[in-house]
Amino acid sequence: MLVSVHKLYFFLLFWISGITVAKAQVLTLQQCIDTAQVNNNNLKIGRNSIEIGEERYKEAKAGLIPRISANADYKYFADLPYQLLPMSVFGGQEGQFKEARFGVPHNMNANVQLTMPLYNAQVYGAIKTSKIASELNHLQLQKTEEQVFFEIANLYYNASILYHQEAFIDSNLLNAKRLLSNMKLLHEQLLAKSTDLNKTELQVTQLNTQKEAVNSKYQQILNALKFAMGVSIERDIQIDPTIQFQLPEEFQTFSSIDVRVSEIQNRLLKVELNTLKKSKLPMLSLFGTYGTTGFGYDKQPNSFLKFYPVGFAGVQLSFPLFNGAVSQQKVNQKRFELNNNELQNSLFTEQNAMQVENAKLQRNLAQRSIKTISDQLNLAQTIYEQTLLQQKYQTASLNDVLLSDNTLREAQQTYLSAVVDYLKADLELKKLTGNISTFKK
C-alpha cells in the first residue's frame, strides 16, 4: 500500500526544489545498498578476512605434505677431538685407556632430507579448526552486511521522513505567508490589531527557523548515508522521497546471526577441546636423508679430498610423557569456555524470541495508528482550510486560525512519527528474523 497523504504538499515541495534535485543523483534505497556492497570499507575488510581464513585453511592442510630440505655444512678442525681407547683392546691392562685422535681437519656434508608426518593429532586438529574458522568468517561478513544494510535503511528512512517534514513546513509556510499578507491588508484598513499582525509574523519566522533546522538535519543524514555507502562526502545525492510500506507480513524466521555465530563458535571450541585431549597421543613421522660426506687432508705427503655417499630412511615415534600438566589445564579452560558458549547461545535464542515478538507488536501498532492518524490529518487540514475561509469573512478570529494551524502541524508530526515507528519496527523485525538480506538482490 502506497502512503501518500497530502500529495499536494509533496508535489509542491518537488516543484520548489526541482532545480536543486535535478542537479543531484536521486538514489533509491536499493541503489544505496548496492553502492555500499561495492564501496563500504567494513565489507571490504570482511571479504579480506574470508580470504585470510581460506589461506589459513590451506596452510593447515599443507602440514600433511612432505617437507624437503637441502643442507650443507663445512667444518675445519684446528684441533681434532680426542677419543679414549681401552688398552684391553690391544692386550693391555683392563681399566687403562689411551687417548687418540681420529679423522681429518676438513669435513663437508651435503644432503637432501625428507620428512613426512604419518600421524599428528595437532595437524588434523588445526585443519578442522581452520575450516570452521573459515565458516565463521563468512558468517561474520554476513553479520557486517546486515549491520551495514540496517544502518543504510535506517538513515534512508530518516532522510525520507525529514524530506516530507520539510514538505509539510513549506506548505504551512505558504499558508502562513498568505495569512500574513491578508493581515497586513486588514491592518492597513484598521481592521486588524498590531498584535494580530505580530503573531502572524512570528508564525512565519518560526516556520522559517524550523525549516532551516530540518534542512540541516536532512543534510547531516545524507552525509552519514554517503559515509555508510562508502562514497565521497562531496558527492551530490538525493533520496527518492516516496514512502512505501506493505501490510504486515509474516517473515520466514531464520536464526539470528548472533545465534548462528554462537553455534559455530561452539563447534570450534569442541574441536579445540578434542585437539587438546589428543595432544597426549604419539606422533609418527617418516624421514629420510640422501647426500654425501667429504673428508679432506691438506698436509704432505698424503693430501687428499674424498667424498662418500650417505643415505638412510626411518620412522620416528614421539610420545609425550609429561609436560607439567599444562595440557590438562588447557583442557579445563576450554571446557569452561564451552560451557559459557552454550549459556550464551541459550541467552541469544531467548532474547531474540522476545525481541521478535516485541517488534511484531510495535509494527502492528504502528500500522493501525497510521490509518487513524491519516484520517485525523485529513480532518485537521479540512478544519484549517475552513477556519481560513471563516477568518476571511471575519467569522473566525486570528486565534482560531493559529489554533487550527497548530493542530494541523501536530497532526502532521504525529503522522510522520507513526510512519517512522512502522518503518523502524519493520526494519528491526527483518533484522531479528534474518530477513534483512532481502534488501540485497
C-alpha positions as CSV (number, residue, x, y, z in Angstrom):
1,M,0.0,0.0,0.0
2,L,1.5,3.3,-1.0
3,V,1.2,6.0,1.6
4,S,0.8,9.5,0.0
5,V,-1.1,11.7,2.5
6,H,-1.4,15.2,1.2
7,K,0.3,14.6,-2.1
8,L,-0.3,18.2,-2.9
9,Y,2.3,19.1,-0.3
10,F,4.9,16.7,-1.6
11,F,4.3,17.9,-5.2
12,L,4.6,21.4,-4.1
13,L,8.0,20.7,-2.5
14,F,9.2,18.9,-5.6
15,W,8.2,21.9,-7.7
16,I,10.0,24.3,-5.4
17,S,13.2,22.2,-5.2
18,G,13.0,20.8,-8.6
19,I,16.1,22.7,-9.9
20,T,18.2,21.5,-7.0
21,V,17.1,17.9,-7.2
22,A,17.8,17.9,-11.0
23,K,21.5,18.6,-10.3
24,A,21.8,15.7,-7.7
25,Q,21.7,12.0,-8.3
26,V,18.5,10.6,-6.9
27,L,19.1,7.1,-5.4
28,T,16.6,4.5,-4.2
29,L,17.3,2.5,-1.1
30,Q,18.3,-0.5,-3.2
31,Q,20.8,1.6,-5.1
32,C,22.3,2.9,-1.9
33,I,22.7,-0.7,-0.6
34,D,24.2,-1.8,-4.0
35,T,26.7,1.0,-3.8
36,A,27.7,0.1,-0.3
37,Q,28.2,-3.5,-1.4
38,V,31.0,-2.3,-3.6
39,N,32.4,0.6,-1.7
40,N,31.9,0.1,2.1
41,N,35.2,-0.5,3.7
42,N,33.8,-2.7,6.5
43,L,32.5,-5.1,3.9
44,K,35.9,-5.0,2.1
45,I,37.6,-5.9,5.4
46,G,35.1,-8.7,5.9
47,R,35.9,-10.1,2.4
48,N,39.6,-9.9,3.1
49,S,39.1,-11.8,6.3
50,I,37.4,-14.6,4.4
51,E,40.4,-14.7,2.0
52,I,42.8,-14.8,5.1
53,G,40.7,-17.7,6.5
54,E,41.0,-19.6,3.3
55,E,44.7,-19.2,3.2
56,R,45.0,-20.4,6.8
57,Y,43.0,-23.5,5.9
58,K,45.4,-24.2,3.0
59,E,48.3,-23.6,5.4
60,A,46.9,-26.1,7.9
61,K,46.4,-28.7,5.2
62,A,49.9,-28.2,4.0
63,G,51.1,-29.6,7.3
64,L,50.4,-33.1,5.8
65,I,52.6,-32.5,2.8
66,P,56.1,-33.9,2.9
67,R,58.8,-31.4,3.5
68,I,62.1,-31.5,1.6
69,S,65.2,-29.5,2.6
70,A,68.7,-29.2,1.3
71,N,71.5,-28.9,3.8
72,A,75.2,-28.3,3.5
73,D,78.0,-27.6,6.0
74,Y,81.7,-27.4,6.2
75,K,83.8,-27.8,9.3
76,Y,87.6,-27.2,9.8
77,F,89.1,-28.7,12.9
78,A,92.1,-26.8,14.1
79,D,92.3,-29.4,16.8
80,L,90.7,-32.8,16.2
81,P,88.6,-34.1,19.0
82,Y,90.1,-36.8,21.2
83,Q,88.7,-40.3,21.9
84,L,89.7,-42.6,24.7
85,L,90.5,-46.2,23.6
86,P,90.6,-49.0,26.2
87,M,94.0,-50.6,26.4
88,S,92.5,-54.0,26.8
89,V,91.6,-54.0,23.1
90,F,95.3,-54.1,22.3
91,G,96.1,-56.6,25.0
92,G,96.8,-54.1,27.7
93,Q,95.6,-53.9,31.3
94,E,91.8,-53.7,31.9
95,G,90.7,-50.2,33.0
96,Q,93.5,-48.4,31.2
97,F,92.9,-46.0,28.3
98,K,94.9,-44.3,25.7
99,E,93.9,-41.1,24.0
100,A,93.7,-40.9,20.3
101,R,92.5,-38.5,17.6
102,F,90.6,-39.7,14.6
103,G,89.5,-38.0,11.4
104,V,90.9,-35.2,9.2
105,P,90.7,-31.5,9.7
106,H,88.4,-30.8,6.7
107,N,84.8,-32.2,6.9
108,M,82.0,-31.4,4.4
109,N,78.4,-32.6,4.3
110,A,75.7,-32.1,1.7
111,N,72.3,-33.9,1.7
112,V,68.7,-33.7,1.0
113,Q,66.3,-34.5,3.8
114,L,62.6,-35.6,3.6
115,T,60.2,-35.6,6.5
116,M,56.5,-36.6,6.3
117,P,54.0,-36.8,9.1
118,L,52.2,-40.1,9.2
119,Y,50.0,-39.2,12.2
120,N,49.9,-36.0,14.1
121,A,46.7,-35.1,16.0
122,Q,47.8,-31.5,16.2
123,V,47.9,-31.1,12.4
124,Y,44.5,-32.8,11.9
125,G,43.1,-30.6,14.7
126,A,44.5,-27.4,13.1
127,I,42.8,-28.4,9.7
128,K,39.4,-28.8,11.3
129,T,39.8,-25.6,13.4
130,S,40.8,-23.5,10.3
131,K,37.9,-24.9,8.3
132,I,35.4,-24.0,11.0
133,A,37.1,-20.6,11.4
134,S,36.6,-20.0,7.7
135,E,32.9,-20.7,8.1
136,L,32.9,-18.2,11.0
137,N,34.5,-15.6,8.7
138,H,31.7,-16.0,6.2
139,L,29.1,-15.6,8.9
140,Q,30.9,-12.5,10.3
141,L,30.8,-11.0,6.8
142,Q,27.1,-11.7,6.7
143,K,26.7,-10.0,10.1
144,T,28.6,-7.0,8.8
145,E,26.4,-6.9,5.8
146,E,23.3,-6.9,7.9
147,Q,24.7,-4.1,10.1
148,V,25.5,-2.0,7.0
149,F,22.1,-2.7,5.4
150,F,20.3,-1.9,8.7
151,E,22.3,1.4,9.1
152,I,21.7,2.5,5.5
153,A,18.0,1.7,5.6
154,N,17.6,3.5,8.9
155,L,19.4,6.6,7.6
156,Y,17.4,6.4,4.3
157,Y,14.1,6.3,6.2
158,N,15.1,9.2,8.5
159,A,16.1,11.2,5.4
160,S,12.8,10.4,3.7
161,I,10.8,11.5,6.8
162,L,12.8,14.7,7.1
163,Y,12.2,15.4,3.4
164,H,8.4,15.0,4.0
165,Q,8.6,17.0,7.1
166,E,10.1,19.9,5.1
167,A,7.3,19.5,2.6
168,F,4.8,20.0,5.4
169,I,6.7,23.0,6.6
170,D,6.8,24.5,3.1
171,S,3.1,24.0,2.8
172,N,2.5,25.6,6.2
173,L,4.9,28.4,5.4
174,L,3.0,29.1,2.2
175,N,-0.3,29.3,4.1
176,A,1.3,31.5,6.8
177,K,2.7,33.9,4.3
178,R,-0.7,34.2,2.6
179,L,-2.3,34.8,6.0
180,L,0.4,37.4,6.8
181,S,-0.4,39.2,3.5
182,N,-4.1,39.3,4.4
183,M,-3.3,40.5,7.9
184,K,-1.2,43.4,6.5
185,L,-4.1,44.5,4.3
186,L,-6.5,44.3,7.2
187,H,-4.1,46.2,9.4
188,E,-3.7,48.9,6.8
189,Q,-7.5,49.2,6.7
190,L,-7.5,49.3,10.6
191,L,-9.5,46.1,10.6
192,A,-6.8,44.1,12.5
193,K,-4.8,44.8,15.6
194,S,-1.0,45.2,15.6
195,T,-0.7,42.2,17.9
196,D,-2.5,40.0,15.4
197,L,-0.1,41.1,12.7
198,N,2.9,40.4,15.1
199,K,1.5,37.0,15.9
200,T,1.3,36.2,12.2
201,E,4.8,37.4,11.5
202,L,6.1,35.4,14.5
203,Q,4.5,32.3,13.0
204,V,6.3,32.9,9.7
205,T,9.6,33.4,11.5
206,Q,9.1,30.2,13.5
207,L,8.4,28.2,10.4
208,N,11.5,29.5,8.6
209,T,13.6,28.6,11.6
210,Q,12.0,25.2,11.7
211,K,12.7,24.7,8.0
212,E,16.4,25.6,8.4
213,A,16.7,23.1,11.3
214,V,15.0,20.3,9.4
215,N,17.1,21.0,6.3
216,S,20.3,20.9,8.3
217,K,19.3,17.6,9.9
218,Y,18.5,16.3,6.4
219,Q,21.9,17.2,5.1
220,Q,23.6,15.6,8.1
221,I,21.6,12.4,7.4
222,L,22.7,12.5,3.8
223,N,26.4,12.9,4.8
224,A,26.0,9.9,7.2
225,L,24.4,7.9,4.4
226,K,27.2,8.7,2.0
227,F,29.7,7.6,4.6
228,A,27.9,4.3,5.1
229,M,27.7,3.8,1.3
230,G,31.5,4.4,1.1
231,V,31.3,7.3,-1.3
232,S,32.9,10.8,-1.2
233,I,31.2,13.3,1.1
234,E,31.4,15.8,-1.8
235,R,29.2,13.6,-4.0
236,D,25.8,15.3,-4.5
237,I,23.0,12.8,-4.0
238,Q,19.3,12.9,-3.1
239,I,16.9,10.2,-2.0
240,D,13.7,9.0,-3.5
241,P,11.3,10.6,-1.1
242,T,8.4,8.2,-1.8
243,I,7.5,6.4,1.4
244,Q,6.3,2.8,0.7
245,F,5.3,0.1,3.0
246,Q,3.3,-3.0,2.8
247,L,0.7,-4.6,5.0
248,P,2.3,-6.6,7.9
249,E,3.7,-9.9,6.5
250,E,4.9,-12.9,8.4
251,F,8.6,-13.4,7.6
252,Q,10.1,-16.8,7.4
253,T,12.1,-16.8,10.7
254,F,15.7,-17.8,10.5
255,S,18.2,-18.0,13.3
256,S,19.7,-14.6,14.0
257,I,23.3,-14.0,13.1
258,D,24.4,-13.9,16.8
259,V,22.8,-17.3,17.4
260,R,24.5,-18.8,14.3
261,V,27.8,-17.3,15.2
262,S,27.5,-18.8,18.7
263,E,26.7,-22.2,17.2
264,I,29.8,-22.2,15.0
265,Q,31.9,-21.0,17.9
266,N,30.5,-24.0,19.9
267,R,31.8,-26.3,17.1
268,L,35.1,-24.6,17.1
269,L,35.5,-24.9,20.8
270,K,34.7,-28.6,20.7
271,V,37.3,-29.2,18.0
272,E,39.9,-27.3,20.0
273,L,39.0,-29.3,23.1
274,N,39.3,-32.6,21.3
275,T,42.7,-31.5,19.8
276,L,44.0,-30.7,23.3
277,K,42.9,-34.1,24.5
278,K,44.7,-35.8,21.6
279,S,47.9,-33.8,22.3
280,K,48.8,-36.8,24.6
281,L,48.8,-39.2,21.6
282,P,52.1,-40.1,20.0
283,M,53.3,-38.5,16.7
284,L,54.5,-40.8,13.9
285,S,56.6,-39.5,11.0
286,L,58.7,-40.8,8.2
287,F,62.1,-39.3,7.4
288,G,65.0,-40.0,5.1
289,T,68.3,-38.4,4.0
290,Y,70.5,-38.8,1.0
291,G,73.7,-37.0,0.4
292,T,77.5,-37.1,0.5
293,T,80.2,-36.7,3.1
294,G,83.6,-35.3,2.3
295,F,86.9,-35.6,4.1
296,G,90.0,-33.6,3.3
297,Y,93.6,-33.6,4.4
298,D,95.9,-30.8,3.3
299,K,99.3,-31.9,4.7
300,Q,102.1,-33.6,2.8
301,P,102.9,-36.2,1.9
302,N,99.3,-37.5,1.5
303,S,96.9,-34.6,0.9
304,F,93.5,-35.6,-0.4
305,L,89.8,-34.7,-0.7
306,K,87.4,-37.6,-1.0
307,F,83.6,-37.8,-0.9
308,Y,81.5,-40.8,0.2
309,P,77.7,-41.2,-0.3
310,V,75.4,-41.5,2.6
311,G,71.7,-42.3,2.7
312,F,69.1,-43.7,5.1
313,A,65.4,-43.7,5.9
314,G,63.4,-44.4,9.0
315,V,60.3,-43.9,11.1
316,Q,60.2,-41.7,14.2
317,L,57.7,-42.1,17.0
318,S,57.4,-39.3,19.5
319,F,55.4,-39.9,22.7
320,P,54.8,-37.0,25.2
321,L,55.1,-38.4,28.7
322,F,54.8,-35.3,30.9
323,N,54.7,-31.6,30.2
324,G,54.0,-30.3,33.7
325,A,50.2,-30.8,33.5
326,V,50.0,-27.8,31.0
327,S,47.8,-29.7,28.6
328,Q,45.3,-30.7,31.4
329,Q,45.0,-27.0,32.5
330,K,44.3,-26.0,28.9
331,V,41.6,-28.7,28.7
332,N,39.9,-27.4,31.8
333,Q,40.0,-23.9,30.5
334,K,38.4,-24.9,27.2
335,R,35.6,-26.8,29.0
336,F,34.7,-23.6,30.9
337,E,34.8,-21.7,27.6
338,L,32.5,-24.3,26.0
339,N,30.1,-24.1,28.9
340,N,30.0,-20.3,28.7
341,N,29.3,-20.5,24.9
342,E,26.3,-22.9,25.5
343,L,24.9,-20.5,28.1
344,Q,25.4,-17.5,25.8
345,N,23.7,-19.4,22.9
346,S,20.7,-20.1,25.1
347,L,20.6,-16.4,26.1
348,F,20.8,-15.2,22.5
349,T,18.0,-17.6,21.5
350,E,15.6,-16.4,24.3
351,Q,16.5,-12.8,23.8
352,N,15.9,-13.0,20.0
353,A,12.5,-14.6,20.5
354,M,11.5,-11.8,22.9
355,Q,12.7,-9.1,20.6
356,V,10.9,-10.6,17.6
357,E,7.6,-10.7,19.4
358,N,8.1,-7.1,20.6
359,A,9.0,-5.9,17.1
360,K,5.8,-7.6,15.7
361,L,3.7,-5.8,18.3
362,Q,5.3,-2.5,17.6
363,R,4.9,-2.9,13.8
364,N,1.2,-3.9,14.1
365,L,0.5,-1.0,16.4
366,A,2.2,1.5,14.1
367,Q,0.3,0.0,11.1
368,R,-3.1,0.6,12.9
369,S,-2.0,4.1,14.0
370,I,-1.1,5.2,10.5
371,K,-4.6,4.7,9.2
372,T,-6.2,6.5,12.2
373,I,-3.7,9.4,12.2
374,S,-4.0,9.8,8.4
375,D,-7.8,10.4,8.9
376,Q,-7.0,12.8,11.7
377,L,-4.6,14.7,9.4
378,N,-7.2,15.0,6.7
379,L,-9.7,16.3,9.2
380,A,-7.1,18.8,10.6
381,Q,-6.4,20.0,7.1
382,T,-10.1,20.5,6.4
383,I,-10.6,22.4,9.7
384,Y,-7.7,24.6,8.9
385,E,-9.0,25.5,5.4
386,Q,-12.5,26.1,6.8
387,T,-11.1,28.3,9.6
388,L,-9.1,30.3,7.0
389,L,-12.2,30.8,5.0
390,Q,-14.2,31.9,8.1
391,Q,-11.4,34.3,9.0
392,K,-11.6,35.8,5.6
393,Y,-15.2,36.7,6.2
394,Q,-14.4,37.7,9.8
395,T,-16.5,34.9,11.3
396,A,-13.4,33.4,12.9
397,S,-10.6,35.2,14.8
398,L,-6.9,35.0,14.2
399,N,-6.5,32.9,17.4
400,D,-8.9,30.4,15.8
401,V,-6.7,30.3,12.7
402,L,-3.5,29.9,14.7
403,L,-5.1,27.2,16.9
404,S,-6.2,25.2,13.8
405,D,-2.7,25.7,12.3
406,N,-1.0,24.3,15.4
407,T,-3.5,21.4,15.4
408,L,-2.6,20.7,11.7
409,R,1.1,20.8,12.4
410,E,0.7,18.4,15.4
411,A,-1.2,16.0,13.2
412,Q,1.5,16.2,10.5
413,Q,4.2,15.5,13.0
414,T,2.2,12.7,14.6
415,Y,1.6,11.1,11.2
416,L,5.3,11.2,10.4
417,S,6.2,9.8,13.8
418,A,3.8,6.9,13.1
419,V,5.4,6.2,9.7
420,V,8.9,6.3,11.3
421,D,7.7,3.8,14.0
422,Y,6.4,1.5,11.4
423,L,9.4,1.6,9.2
424,K,11.8,1.1,12.0
425,A,9.8,-1.7,13.6
426,D,9.6,-3.4,10.2
427,L,13.3,-3.0,9.7
428,E,14.1,-4.3,13.2
429,L,11.8,-7.3,12.5
430,K,13.7,-8.1,9.3
431,K,17.0,-8.0,11.1
432,L,15.8,-10.2,14.0
433,T,14.3,-12.8,11.7
434,G,17.3,-12.9,9.4
435,N,15.4,-11.3,6.5
436,I,17.3,-8.0,6.2
437,S,19.3,-9.5,3.4
438,T,16.2,-9.2,1.3
439,F,17.4,-5.7,0.5
440,K,20.3,-7.4,-1.4
441,K,19.4,-8.6,-4.9
